[in-house]
Amino acid sequence: MTRHPGRRILYFLAENPLLVLLILMVVVVQAMTGAVLNPGNLRGVGLDAAIIAIVAAPAAMLFIAGYIDFSVSSVLALSGVTAGLIMTDGGSPLLAVLAAVGVGAVVGALNAIFTTVVGLSAFVATLGMMIAVRGVAQLVAPLPVSDFGPEFGFLGVGTLVGVPIAIWIAAVVLLLSSVFLTRVPAGRHVYAIGVSREAAYLSGVKVKTIPFVLYIFSGAAAGLAGAITVARLNSAPAGQLGQGFELQVITAVLLGGVALTGGSGSIFGVLVGVLFMGLLNNALVLLNVPNFWQNVASGLALIAAIALALLTDRLRQRLVVLEARSLLRDTPSESATPAPAEKASR
């Protein structure tokens, strides 16, 4: 059945509302400032968005499976401090990055043990780990460490064929995450766990192993983001590093259409959510909006993310009903079609 053109537009808006808003925002702010599409500005937005995207991809998969990870901001801080200390002690950049990723993976494994083995609420367990890990970071480095050298700094500000290294890394993480969710059986099981853990278990899905691995992936990604962040800043203040980062990640994931209750979402949507958050923050700076109003806007964006998810879900349900009604109208009823015997008698 061919859809009416107007209904096609409604379907597109229902599936991609944030993409439409993103395009509108870029057009409006570009017309007002003339600076959004400036290459230098786009590079800065891309770097900020890349760090969020690296963590948002595994965070989205946890959301889809019905879990959450609040500890990513503190993991970023501890991993960044670890990488910074290794560099100031004369270690190699590769060792610093591997150590940061390893520290993140260990914290991720602890989160997994608390949530999937012990059975604690993911909200409570990861919130507690967020506080505890931040404290460990401050114990490890009570004073900020800095001056890591140009070799390590290349990870944060270097480019490959004109594109920042961090963006290349984010692209790889997003691509691998998308392939996992759409092409690998375990990735499809992530959705099944989010829809109904009990039904997934009865179907033979590894309802504990898959979230366990996802938590390790989330921690490792936050560790990598920590290494990139301190390489970019050339400093690692344990108390301030990554403050509020977990809310940026969660907002980007929810804005990207990942259901708060689990069971639905896509990596493409997360990418759009990350870009929207990055460009929104950039637009507020370009428009000279005061700092406290930027915080207000970020908070409202989080509320809007949940509201948008609810509204688009209702719109999709309404469109499905309309589609079903149209299909029933276009399908001839059995009583209207003469039976073969009746045709012969005529």
Helices and strands as residue ranges (DSSP letters): H 5-15, H 17-33, H 39-64, H 72-88, H 93-112, I 113-117, H 122-140, E 145-146, H 150-157, E 159-160, E 163-164, H 165-183, H 185-195, H 197-202, H 209-233, E 235-236, H 245-255, H 267-286, H 291-330, G 334-336, H 340-345
